Amino acid sequence: MRDPSRRRNTTPTQWTNPLIIRWELGMSTKHWSSASRRSVLAAGLAATFAAGAAAAPAQASAGQRGGGSKRARWHHHLKSTPDKLHWGGFPIGWAPGLTMRSGQTVRVDTLSHQGFTNPAVHPRDYFGAFGVKPHEILDDGIGFWETLPERQATNRQYGGHVLTGPIYVEGAEPGDTVAIDILDIDTRVPYGFNNTAPTGGVMATFYPGWREGDVGLDIPAEIPPGLPAGVWPDVRTHLYRTGMYRGEEVVFFADGIRIPTQKFMGIIAVASPAGEFIGNTENAPPPATGVQNSTPPGKFGGNMDVRDLNVGTTLYLPVFQPGAQIFVGDPHSCQGDGEVSGTAVEHSLSGTFRITVMKNVETELPWAETDDHWMMMGIHWDLDRAMRIAVEKTVDFLVTTQGLTVPKAYSFASIAVNYHNAEVVDRTQVVTGYIPKNVFKSRR
């Protein structure tokens, strides 16, 4: 893997905005001609390359977390103290948790929601019921729990995630793009949780695949001694320890079963466009308070749960509000594509990111890249529609950046691009197309 603390040697083509198609959640895409795409591409190319060139490797001097990567230093550290945390939503115009310049690096501490969001059960009692020692419980999580009563009145129409932010990036304005380099991710505690329920995740009665007469899985509830039965009704909660095994960090799943960790933030979001909030269902009215629910992902990013948004990946998000107003949360140490039970290994993490403003480069949907792939995301209430959007974005990218004709690009998408269901349990669904870089001569 390349040194993630340094931006890849970016060419104008690599920094091209591939998302030159109009897309609004729940609406059809607008098909542009190849000539139109290339016209827009040409207009933004100079600014795009300038943004990439300006993002020189940061020489941070503010600190380095003990036990973390020796390569990932940072200018700023945004801690998950109660005043920097939000519960279940992305507000617009909230006081910044931190202000930074474009191209700087920031260390962000995050909290898993598990054990910290039930006001009826103290975190020490909750974690203790699963064998977690008092010194392994995060103090900032307890501090957040103590603020729940004052947060409850405004949280009822939002999601369950605990979010750190917002990060205000100087110079970011609507019509720009922020490039977020994921430099380093560390676990904060040596354990995480996963929940399973007879009708949870894709087995839920509200899941689009549910049909009358479907029966849930045979998963009896198991409430640890000392916890009230209403903590997680009808849910089997699994605590998984993590640690090193033969030089590799793993989840100790069961005797003889060790799963390599793949740490990532399930949520990286910018503040939404005003008046374009997404509700909990396709036809539900948006929250009246003007705060985007953290559960459904959208063009603002959010709860995408793309497991490959890990160290070494760059995520590109559109800017809709001054400063971008970036939130980070829903930390995971391990997840399969789909996140089918509704949760991954929910695990408090710290991540280091470089955030760069790409001026006048308009991106309408999230996308990402690694050294090996460009990743085109389709997001929609309907999984088939999400697939269609991801394919359209793939075709558009290949036409605008690789010079393929539309027929050739569609052919390439069918024979060389792998499409993954990143998540299928967060109301809107995410399909990611992985375009391999090594097949192009310029990349060899």
C-alpha positions in Angstrom: 0.0 0.0 0.0 1.3 3.5 -0.7 2.2 5.8 2.1 -1.3 7.1 2.9 0.0 10.4 4.4 0.9 11.6 0.9 -1.5 12.4 -1.9 -1.1 10.2 -5.0 0.7 11.9 -7.9 -2.5 13.3 -9.4 -2.9 14.0 -13.1 -5.6 16.2 -14.5 -7.5 13.1 -15.6 -7.5 11.6 -12.2 -8.9 14.8 -10.6 -11.7 15.0 -13.2 -15.2 15.3 -11.9 -17.0 12.3 -13.3 -20.4 13.2 -12.0 -21.5 15.5 -14.7 -25.0 14.2 -14.6 -27.9 15.8 -12.9 -29.2 13.6 -10.1 -31.6 14.3 -7.3 -32.7 11.6 -4.8 -35.9 10.0 -6.1 -35.7 11.7 -9.5 -34.5 10.5 -12.8 -31.1 11.3 -14.2 -30.6 13.7 -17.0 -28.7 12.3 -20.0 -26.1 14.6 -21.4 -24.4 14.1 -24.7 -20.7 13.2 -24.7 -20.0 16.6 -26.2 -21.8 18.3 -23.4 -19.9 16.3 -20.8 -16.6 17.1 -22.3 -17.5 20.8 -22.5 -18.2 20.9 -18.8 -15.1 18.8 -18.2 -12.9 21.2 -20.1 -14.3 24.2 -18.2 -13.4 22.7 -14.8 -10.2 20.9 -15.6 -7.8 23.7 -14.9 -9.3 24.4 -11.6 -9.4 20.8 -10.7 -5.7 20.2 -11.5 -4.8 23.4 -9.5 -6.6 22.0 -6.5 -4.7 18.8 -6.8 -1.4 20.5 -7.2 -2.1 22.8 -4.2 -2.6 19.8 -1.9 1.1 19.2 -1.1 1.9 16.7 1.5 1.1 18.2 4.9 4.0 18.6 7.4 1.9 18.6 10.5 3.4 19.4 13.8 0.5 19.3 16.2 0.9 15.8 17.4 0.8 12.1 16.8 -1.3 9.6 18.8 0.7 7.1 20.7 0.3 3.6 19.3 -1.0 4.9 15.9 0.6 5.0 12.5 4.0 6.7 12.6 3.2 8.2 9.2 -0.1 9.9 10.0 0.4 13.2 11.7 -2.1 16.0 12.0 -2.5 19.8 12.3 -5.7 19.6 14.4 -7.4 17.1 16.8 -11.2 17.1 17.1 -12.0 15.2 20.2 -15.4 13.6 20.8 -16.4 15.8 23.8 -20.1 16.3 24.4 -20.0 19.8 22.9 -18.6 18.5 19.6 -21.1 15.6 19.3 -24.4 15.4 17.6 -27.0 12.7 17.9 -28.6 11.3 14.8 -28.5 14.2 12.4 -26.5 16.8 10.4 -27.5 20.3 11.3 -26.8 23.3 9.0 -24.9 26.2 10.4 -24.0 24.7 13.7 -21.1 26.3 15.6 -18.0 24.6 14.1 -16.4 21.9 16.2 -13.2 22.9 14.5 -12.1 25.3 11.7 -9.2 24.3 9.4 -7.6 25.4 6.2 -7.7 23.5 2.9 -4.9 20.9 2.7 -4.5 20.6 6.5 -4.9 17.3 8.4 -7.3 16.6 11.3 -7.5 13.8 13.8 -11.2 13.0 14.6 -12.3 10.9 17.6 -15.6 9.1 17.1 -18.0 7.2 19.4 -20.0 4.2 18.5 -23.7 4.6 19.5 -23.7 1.2 21.2 -24.0 1.5 25.0 -24.1 5.3 25.0 -27.6 6.2 23.7 -30.0 4.6 26.2 -30.8 7.1 28.9 -32.2 4.4 31.1 -29.0 2.4 31.3 -25.7 3.8 32.5 -22.8 2.9 30.2 -20.9 1.3 33.0 -23.9 -1.0 33.6 -24.4 -1.7 29.9 -20.7 -2.5 29.1 -20.2 -4.3 32.4 -23.0 -6.7 31.5 -20.9 -7.8 28.6 -17.7 -8.2 30.6 -16.1 -4.9 29.6 -13.8 -3.5 32.4 -14.5 0.0 33.7 -11.1 1.3 32.4 -12.1 0.1 28.9 -15.2 2.4 28.8 -14.6 5.8 27.1 -15.0 8.8 29.4 -16.2 11.0 26.5 -18.9 8.4 25.9 -20.1 8.7 29.5 -20.0 12.4 29.1 -22.2 12.2 26.0 -24.6 9.8 27.8 -25.0 12.4 30.6 -26.3 14.9 28.1 -29.0 12.6 26.7 -31.9 14.1 28.6 -31.4 17.5 27.0 -30.9 16.0 23.6 -33.9 13.7 23.6 -36.5 16.3 22.9 -35.0 17.2 19.5 -33.7 13.7 18.5 -37.0 11.8 18.0 -37.1 12.1 14.3 -33.5 11.4 13.6 -31.2 8.4 13.5 -29.2 6.7 16.3 -25.6 7.7 15.3 -23.3 9.7 17.4 -21.5 12.2 15.1 -18.4 14.3 15.6 -18.3 17.8 14.0 -18.9 19.9 12.2 -15.5 20.6 10.6 -15.5 24.0 8.9 -13.1 24.2 6.0 -12.1 27.7 5.1 -12.8 28.7 1.6 -15.2 25.9 0.8 -18.4 27.2 -0.9 -21.4 25.7 -2.7 -20.3 24.5 -6.1 -16.9 23.3 -4.8 -15.8 19.7 -4.0 -14.0 18.5 -0.9 -11.4 15.7 -1.3 -11.0 13.8 1.9 -7.9 11.6 2.1 -8.2 8.9 4.7 -4.7 8.7 6.2 -5.0 6.6 9.3 -7.7 4.8 11.4 -7.1 3.4 14.9 -9.3 1.6 17.4 -10.0 3.4 20.6 -11.1 0.4 22.6 -10.4 -3.4 22.1 -14.0 -4.4 21.4 -17.1 -3.7 19.3 -20.7 -4.8 19.0 -22.9 -6.4 16.4 -26.7 -6.8 16.8 -28.9 -9.5 15.2 -32.7 -9.8 15.4 -35.3 -12.2 13.9 -36.7 -9.3 11.9 -33.6 -7.0 11.8 -31.7 -5.7 8.8 -32.8 -7.3 5.5 -35.3 -9.4 7.5 -37.3 -6.4 8.7 -40.9 -6.1 7.7 -40.3 -2.6 6.3 -37.5 -3.9 4.1 -38.5 -3.7 0.4 -37.9 -7.4 -0.1 -40.4 -8.4 2.6 -43.5 -10.2 1.5 -46.7 -11.2 3.4 -46.0 -14.6 5.1 -42.3 -14.2 5.4 -40.9 -15.6 8.7 -38.0 -14.1 10.6 -34.9 -15.9 11.5 -34.7 -18.2 14.5 -32.8 -15.8 16.8 -34.0 -15.9 20.4 -33.4 -12.7 22.4 -30.7 -12.9 24.9 -30.5 -10.1 27.5 -27.3 -10.1 29.7 -28.0 -10.4 33.4 -28.5 -7.0 35.0 -29.9 -5.3 32.0 -33.7 -4.5 31.6 -35.4 -6.5 28.9 -36.3 -3.3 27.1 -32.7 -2.3 26.3 -32.7 -4.1 23.0 -36.1 -5.9 22.7 -35.9 -9.1 20.6 -32.2 -8.5 19.8 -29.2 -10.8 20.3 -26.2 -8.5 21.0 -22.7 -9.9 20.3 -19.6 -8.3 21.8 -16.4 -9.1 19.8 -12.9 -8.5 21.1 -10.3 -7.3 18.7 -6.5 -7.5 18.8 -3.4 -8.7 17.1 -2.9 -12.3 15.9 0.2 -13.3 14.1 0.9 -9.7 13.1 -2.6 -8.9 11.9 -5.4 -7.1 13.7 -8.4 -9.3 13.8 -11.9 -9.7 15.2 -12.0 -12.8 17.6 -15.3 -14.0 16.3 -15.4 -17.5 17.8 -13.1 -20.3 18.7 -11.0 -20.9 15.6 -12.6 -18.0 13.7 -10.7 -14.8 13.3 -11.8 -12.1 10.9 -9.3 -9.4 9.7 -10.4 -5.9 10.7 -11.1 -3.4 7.9 -11.6 -0.2 9.8 -13.7 2.7 8.3 -16.1 5.4 9.1 -19.6 4.4 8.1 -20.5 8.1 8.0 -18.6 11.0 6.4 -21.0 13.8 5.5 -21.2 17.4 4.5 -24.2 19.6 5.5 -27.1 19.1 3.1 -28.6 21.6 0.7 -31.2 23.7 2.5 -34.7 22.4 1.9 -33.6 19.1 0.4 -33.6 16.8 3.4 -34.4 13.1 3.1 -36.9 11.5 5.5 -36.9 8.0 6.9 -39.0 6.7 4.0 -39.2 7.7 0.4 -42.6 9.5 0.8 -42.1 10.7 4.4 -42.0 14.4 5.0 -38.5 15.7 5.9 -37.8 16.7 9.5 -39.4 20.0 10.3 -36.4 21.2 12.2 -34.1 21.4 9.2 -31.7 18.7 10.3 -30.8 15.9 8.0 -31.5 12.5 9.5 -28.3 10.5 9.7 -29.8 7.2 8.7 -30.4 7.5 4.9 -27.3 8.4 2.8 -27.6 10.8 0.0 -25.8 13.2 -2.3 -24.3 14.8 0.9 -22.6 11.4 1.6 -23.6 10.3 5.1 -24.4 6.8 6.1 -22.9 5.2 3.0 -21.3 2.3 4.9 -18.8 1.7 2.0 -16.3 -0.7 3.6 -13.5 0.4 1.2 -13.6 4.0 2.5 -10.6 3.0 4.6 -6.9 4.0 4.9 -5.5 4.9 1.5 -8.8 5.9 -0.1 -9.9 9.4 -1.1 -13.6 10.4 -0.9 -15.0 13.3 -2.9 -18.1 15.1 -1.7 -20.0 18.1 -3.0 -20.2 21.3 -1.0 -23.6 22.7 -0.4 -23.0 25.0 2.6 -20.2 27.5 3.4 -17.3 25.6 5.0 -18.6 22.2 3.9 -19.5 21.5 7.5 -18.2 17.9 7.7 -19.4 15.3 10.2 -17.8 11.9 10.9 -19.2 8.9 12.8 -20.7 5.4 12.7 -17.2 3.9 13.2 -16.8 0.2 12.1 -13.9 -2.2 12.6 -15.4 -4.9 10.3 -18.3 -5.1 7.9 -19.3 -7.2 4.9 -20.8 -5.6 1.8 -24.5 -5.1 2.5 -24.3 -4.8 6.3 -27.2 -7.2 6.2 -28.1 -7.5 9.9 -28.3 -3.8 10.1 -25.1 -3.3 12.0 -21.4 -4.0 11.4 -18.9 -4.4 14.3 -19.8 -1.0 15.8 -16.5 0.1 17.3 -15.3 3.5 18.5 -12.4 4.7 16.3 -10.1 7.7 15.7 -9.3 8.7 12.1 -6.9 11.1 10.5 -7.9 12.9 7.3 -6.5 15.5 4.9 -9.3 17.7 3.6 -8.7 19.7 0.4 -11.1 22.2 -1.2 -11.3 21.8 -5.0 -12.5 25.2 -6.1 -15.2 25.5 -8.7 -15.2 21.7 -9.3 -18.8 20.7 -9.0 -19.6 17.2 -7.9 -23.3 16.2 -7.5 -22.8 12.7 -6.0 -20.1 11.1 -3.7 -17.4 9.1 -5.4 -14.0 7.8 -4.3 -10.7 6.3 -5.5 -7.9 4.1 -4.3 -4.6 3.4 -6.0 -6.3 0.5 -7.8 -9.9 1.6 -8.5 -12.2 4.5 -9.2 -15.4 3.9 -7.2 -18.7 5.2 -8.6 -21.7 5.3 -6.2 -25.4 5.1 -7.0 -27.8 6.0 -4.1 -31.5 5.5 -4.3 -34.5 4.2 -2.3 -34.8 1.4 -4.9 -31.8 -1.0 -5.2 -32.4 -1.5 -8.9 -32.4 2.3 -9.4 -29.2 2.6 -7.3 -27.6 0.1 -9.7 -28.7 2.0 -12.7 -27.3 5.3 -11.3 -24.0 3.6 -10.5 -23.8 2.2 -14.1 -24.7 5.6 -15.6 -22.0 7.2 -13.5 -19.5 4.6 -14.6 -20.3 5.2 -18.3 -20.1 8.9 -17.9 -16.7 8.7 -16.1 -15.2 6.4 -18.8 -16.5 8.7 -21.6 -15.2 11.9 -20.0 -11.9 10.7 -18.6 -10.8 7.8 -20.8 -12.2 9.0 -24.1 -14.4 5.9 -24.7 -17.6 6.1 -26.7 -20.8 5.5 -24.9 -21.2 2.0 -26.4 -17.6 1.1 -25.5 -18.0 2.5 -22.0 -21.2 0.5 -21.4 -19.4 -2.6 -22.7 -16.5 -1.9 -20.3 -18.9 -1.6 -17.4 -20.4 -5.0 -18.2 -17.1 -6.9 -18.6 -14.6 -5.2 -16.3 -16.4 -3.3 -13.5 -17.6 -5.0 -10.3 -20.7 -3.6 -8.6 -21.1 -4.1 -4.9 -24.1 -3.5 -2.7 -22.3 -1.4 -0.1 -25.3 -1.2 2.2 -28.9 -2.3 1.8 -30.3 -1.5 5.2 -30.3 2.3 5.6 -33.5 3.2 3.8 -31.7 4.6 0.7 -29.4 2.0 -0.7 -25.8 2.3 -2.0 -24.3 0.4 -5.0 -20.6 1.0 -5.8 -19.0 0.3 -9.1 -15.2 -0.5 -9.0 -13.5 0.6 -12.1 -10.0 -1.0 -12.3 -7.2 1.4 -13.1 -4.6 -1.2 -14.1 -6.2 -2.0 -17.4 -5.6 1.5 -18.8 -2.2 1.9 -20.5 -1.6 5.3 -18.8 -1.9 3.5 -15.4 0.6 0.7 -16.0 
